[in-house]
Amino acid sequence: MNGESNDIQTDMRALKTEGKERRQGARRISVALVLLALFGVLCGVLWELARSPTVLGRLIAPKIARVARQQGVDLEVAALGPAGWTGVRAYQVQVGLVRGGQRVETSLERVDLYLDWGETLRSGVPKLGRMELGAFEFGVVRVPQVELKPPVQDEIDRSLEASVRPGVSTSGSGEKVGALERFVASELEVSWSGGPVRLQQGIGPVELDAGRITLDVPGRRIASLRGEGRVAGQRFGLQGHDRTLSVISSAIDLPELFHAPAGALKVERVDLELEGLLESAGRSDAPMLVTLRGLEARVNERADAVLRAERSTLERRGPTLSWHAEGAQVEGAQKTYGLRDVAMSYRADVPGIGLQAEVLDGEGGHLNVEAQWHLPSAMVGINAWFHEFTWDGTTPWPVPGSSRVTRARLEGTLHGELDLAQRIADLNGELGVSDLRVEAPFLASDTLVFDRLEMGLGLTFDVASRALSVGQGRLKLGALDPVRWSGHVIDAGRGFSFGWTLAGEDLDASQVLSELPDAMTGILAQTKMSGRFGVKLGTSGHSAYPESLMLDVGFSGDVAVKDSLRWSAMRAAGADVPEGEQESAFFDSDAHPARQMNPDHWARLARLPDHVPAALLSAEDATFLQHEGLDWVGLRMAMVHNLREGALERGGSTITQQLAKNLFLTHDRTISRKLQEAFLTWRMESELSKEKILELYINVVDWGPGVHGLYQASRYYFERDPDQLTLSQSAMLGAILPGPAHYGAMVKAGYLPSSRQDKMRRVLVNMRFLEQLTWPQYHAALDEVNRSSLGGVQLAVCADDESAPEGARACADVLREDARDAPGEMSFEEQEAGEIPAETGWVPLTH
């Protein structure tokens, strides 16, 4: 029993001892926990104390300012305080930095700094791991440049060199460690909430949205970058990796960005190579490389041609900024041109801009271009060498209206000088052009095709004075001898003063028509000519003073035509042609079918009273019997009228010209048609008598809708044959000819337009002036005209000009309510619908 009792007591003592030890261990743990808690509280208090504005302001802020000064940075912080549980916040931060003549200024609402605790604990040195930037404003301004003596400049350069690598020291192992890197974690994360960025003057506003960048500090590279923003209203994205910063957009419109007045230049991506950029910051000769991807450039938004370069580089080395393109091309509506050896450079020390390029046409030809722009003198020199270079009409050449060159093969040189300050341009050179295709509606309705022509240019254009002069123009068409042309157009205040001449000597007539395009020669293409001739054409005057217009026309030489036009003209008019003369090489019956006319309805000139043809000539071509088909006096008067009115109202066509047009030509308003008309006029005047021309004319001219020839006109308006027409009726038929469909409809409705009544009076005056009427005849006819009673046919006067009697009904109302406007051909210059036609070819002798 005693043994058992001793064992029990021993166990009890052991239990008590164990319990006591446990209690003591628990107390130690509790004390440790309390001490640890106290330490944590103390650390927290100390950390909060360290982050207090007082401590940060007195201890930390000076150190930060000292480091900033070492970097060459102006730094102002309004206050420092805690941010969250572990960060430090700087309030109202102002940062300024001068580099390369520019000052970078940044205002931040706040900056939050957070340590990388892992690296901090491992190194025992505070390591900045994350920065959060609040709303900010960023700006770049230019600062005045001060010329410094070399020793001072060298000292500044050494300071800048040290500032970008501050506090560099060498450890025992020879490893260089930067002062910033001692306090920055190996990865630094910077985020921002956004704000405006003000760049150099002239660049559109930039607004950055929220973004984030992670920097590999030891490797001095971008680990990642993501951001977005807007520039001049255009959205873009920011990306970065390694040593490349990229700006990405669907298309950054650079002219809009820089507020450029014209042009269209878009870039999809801009890559800025950061290699060496930070190390050389502040040096004017620091290299810089920018890669542009997806570049697209146009002269303007509507231009057909666009320059594309998938990849190009913008590089700065010293004072030279160069742009090089690889695989660039110009894409047009018809064709794509390749670009090779494209280089554009800017030198700040000269200063000037240079351009070199070779354009490939894809057909074996090429164009070499060189340009130099000297900025101080504002002079630009341009040289272009064409080597069988094919132009496809990608962009229009500077030709009038809607005209354009659709294709040309060029050989030769051009040289230009532009004085941008005085706004004067000179252009001269020699060009050979083959396979030239031109769409020029004012010249011809179809495409003009020239096999070969040569041009010599020597022109000056003064933009400020609005003056253009050509001193030594030369044009050689195929095998023809060259013609010379010169002239000028000068802004003379009230309108323009102008003068132009064209002259050719000893030209081979047999080659003229064969060298001209078919679209210009038309029906004349098969005409055979022989002989040699010379021509001189000149005009001068002042647009504000139409009466000053001068015409100088001269022809010399002897030209013969093989084929006859006589029987072709008669058959086309519907006149009887002898059996042996039915065929003619000149006349194309399919293109110009002969009129079908009843022989009994043919008005023979010999059977008409003298006053009928006399009245028609007085109204339409008073000098018909004196001129040789082309009335230069009448043409000048028509041009004077057109200058005065500022519109092409009168054509100055003679009766022979109108007959040629009606028999053989279309009614196109083109220069080619007028040239064909002039040629046919010359031939008709050479082969037909004046009487025959006039007889053909009165039998083919249209006097209203479906009313062809004098016989139908006299029956339609007066119900009598031509040989029974009175003087007043003949004057009326002549007066309505400029617009028979227009005026004839009113006459048929019982109205005589007041402008036609006035012209009938002038026709009678002209006939009396030419002594074709006696005074009694004149007064009797004039009385009928004044009463608008024409040989027993009574008409009412309607008003279409100022000569109308008071209370007369408007002719426009007559047309709307009463006129039967049936379609018909017009033998004179076609009129626009609703217009009152102007006089054509009429010379008022009494004026």
Salt bridges, closest charged atoms under 4 A:
GLU18 OE2 - ARG22 NH2 2.61
GLU48 OE2 - ARG51 NH2 2.35
ASP74 OD2 - ARG103 NH1 3.25
GLU105 OE2 - ARG103 NE 2.96
ASP112 OD1 - ARG89 NE 2.65
ASP112 OD2 - ARG110 NH1 2.82
GLU132 OE2 - ARG130 NH1 2.36
GLU137 OE1 - ARG198 NH1 3.31
GLU155 OE1 - ARG158 NH2 2.62
GLU161 OE2 - ARG165 NH2 2.95
GLU181 OE2 - ARG220 NH2 3.49
GLU189 OE2 - ARG212 NH1 2.48
ASP209 OD1 - ARG230 NH1 3.22
ASP209 OD2 - ARG235 NH2 2.77
ASP216 OD2 - ARG221 NH1 3.43
GLU228 OE1 - ARG235 NH2 3.33
ASP242 OD1 - ARG221 NE 3.29
ASP242 OD1 - ARG243 NH1 3.25
ASP271 OD1 - ARG269 NE 2.89
ASP271 OD2 - ARG293 NE 2.76
GLU275 OE1 - ARG243 NE 3.00
ASP285 OD1 - ARG283 NE 3.31
GLU296 OE2 - ARG298 NE 3.84
GLU296 OE1 - ARG308 NH1 2.77
ASP304 OD2 - ARG404 NH2 3.32
GLU315 OE2 - ARG317 NE 2.56
GLU326 OE2 - ARG311 NH1 3.65
GLU331 OE1 - ARG308 NE 2.78
ASP349 OD2 - ARG347 NH2 2.50
GLU358 OE1 - ARG340 NE 2.99
GLU358 OE2 - HIS366 NE2 3.98
GLU363 OE2 - LYS335 NZ 2.71
GLU363 OE1 - ARG407 NH2 3.18
GLU363 OE1 - ARG409 NH1 3.67
GLU388 OE1 - ARG409 NE 3.11
GLU417 OE2 - HIS415 NE2 3.06
GLU430 OE1 - ARG474 NH2 2.72
ASP435 OD2 - ARG407 NE 2.83
ASP435 OD1 - ARG437 NE 3.22
ASP481 OD2 - ARG532 NH2 3.46
ASP491 OD2 - ARG466 NH1 3.14
GLU505 OE2 - ARG484 NH2 3.87
ASP506 OD1 - ARG532 NE 2.70
ASP508 OD2 - ARG532 NH1 3.92
GLU547 OE2 - ARG644 NH2 2.41
GLU620 OE2 - LYS759 NZ 3.93
ASP621 OD2 - HIS627 NE2 2.89
GLU649 OE1 - HIS641 NE2 2.77
GLU677 OE1 - ARG673 NH1 2.51
GLU677 OE2 - LYS674 NZ 3.18
GLU685 OE2 - LYS690 NZ 3.07
GLU687 OE2 - ARG683 NH2 3.51
GLU695 OE2 - LYS692 NZ 3.69
ASP702 OD1 - HIS708 ND1 2.54
ASP721 OD1 - ARG715 NH1 3.46
ASP758 OD1 - ARG761 NH1 3.90
ASP758 OD2 - ARG762 NE 3.33
ASP783 OD2 - ARG787 NE 2.92
ASP813 OD1 - ARG816 NH2 2.18
GLU817 OE1 - ARG809 NH2 2.30
ASP818 OD2 - ARG809 NH1 3.21
GLU829 OE2 - LYS661 NZ 3.88
GLU829 OE1 - ARG673 NH2 3.62
GLU839 OE2 - ARG756 NH2 2.83
GLU839 OE1 - LYS759 NZ 2.84
